[in-house]
Amino acid sequence: MSAININKDNFSQEVLNSEKPVLVDFWASWCGPCQKVLPLVDEIARERGDIKVCKVNVDEQKDLAIKFRVLSIPTLAVFKNGELVSRSTGAKPKEEILEMI
């Protein structure tokens, strides 16, 4: 499965109401570290059927970035049962991303 693009209209359904843990990547196209993390996030989405992987473009979804206090990107956040349980800022290797879940 590929990562799901998230916007304010589908955030609740895809992230908060998910039965699976959700990894959310807050990113932007101009961000160098984001470009390093993006292939890892896509790879995790393809490999792990037990979690949902989502991406939020902060330039297009400013309200979501503000709501979750995303001040620096990339920011990776993990939601379980509708609650934010973990977050990390900056580029991380795949192993560290998976440890968050």
C-alpha positions as MATLAB code, in Angstrom:
seq = 'MSAININKDNFSQEVLNSEKPVLVDFWASWCGPCQKVLPLVDEIARERGDIKVCKVNVDEQKDLAIKFRVLSIPTLAVFKNGELVSRSTGAKPKEEILEMI';
ca = [
       0.000    0.000    0.000;
       1.233    3.512   -0.669;
       1.229    6.460    1.699;
      -2.041    8.391    1.838;
      -2.030   12.117    1.130;
      -3.812   13.850    3.971;
      -5.737   17.114    3.993;
      -8.065   18.779    6.476;
     -11.041   16.974    4.932;
      -9.764   13.412    5.361;
      -7.524   13.783    8.435;
     -10.119   12.644   10.959;
     -11.201    9.645    8.912;
      -7.720    8.455    7.908;
      -5.741    9.306   11.061;
      -7.912    9.871   14.124;
     -10.460    7.155   13.340;
      -7.952    4.562   12.121;
      -8.003    1.149   13.746;
      -4.311    0.756   12.928;
      -1.442    2.880   14.274;
      -0.756    5.773   11.887;
       2.609    7.260   10.918;
       2.187   10.813    9.630;
       4.975   12.606    7.760;
       4.637   16.411    7.791;
       6.772   17.574    4.859;
       7.279   20.147    2.073;
       8.629   19.791   -1.451;
      11.353   22.434   -0.948;
      12.742   20.770    2.204;
      15.984   18.826    1.623;
      15.724   16.615    4.735;
      12.079   15.893    3.820;
      13.231   14.584    0.451;
      15.573   12.166    2.235;
      12.780   10.864    4.497;
      10.057   10.635    1.840;
      11.385    7.465    0.128;
      11.727    5.797    3.544;
       8.145    6.688    4.433;
       6.945    5.299    1.087;
       8.985    2.129    1.646;
       7.468    1.652    5.110;
       3.987    2.128    3.608;
       4.656   -0.651    1.087;
       6.232   -3.047    3.581;
       4.036   -2.676    6.664;
       0.410   -3.683    6.323;
      -0.085   -3.461   10.076;
       0.179    0.336   10.101;
      -1.215    3.182    8.039;
       1.229    5.692    6.579;
       0.150    9.221    5.686;
       1.777   12.386    4.358;
       0.798   15.999    5.034;
       2.223   18.712    2.779;
       2.554   21.619    5.235;
       2.480   24.227    2.464;
      -0.919   22.978    1.294;
      -2.294   22.077    4.753;
      -1.210   24.960    6.976;
      -4.128   24.452    9.383;
      -3.013   20.893   10.170;
       0.588   22.031   10.635;
      -0.579   24.711   13.067;
      -2.937   22.360   14.903;
      -0.128   19.886   15.588;
       2.487   22.582   16.258;
       4.729   21.556   13.391;
       7.437   24.203   13.614;
      10.162   22.296   11.808;
      10.074   19.702    9.051;
      10.189   16.883    8.485;
       8.109   16.052   11.530;
       7.046   12.449   11.953;
       4.098   11.752   14.238;
       2.531    8.491   15.385;
      -1.157    8.307   16.287;
      -2.792    5.374   18.060;
      -6.508    5.274   18.809;
      -6.838    8.894   17.725;
      -4.128   10.137   20.091;
      -0.710   11.553   19.259;
       1.674    9.185   21.055;
       5.062   10.003   19.525;
       6.696   12.662   17.397;
      10.132   13.393   16.053;
      11.627   16.236   14.053;
      14.383   15.964   11.472;
      15.551   13.321    9.044;
      15.847    9.864   10.596;
      17.022    6.503    9.292;
      14.339    3.925    8.613;
      15.166    1.942   11.763;
      14.570    4.983   13.989;
      11.285    5.755   12.226;
      10.091    2.194   12.830;
      11.095    2.382   16.505;
       8.616    5.250   16.940;
       5.711    2.962   16.058;
];
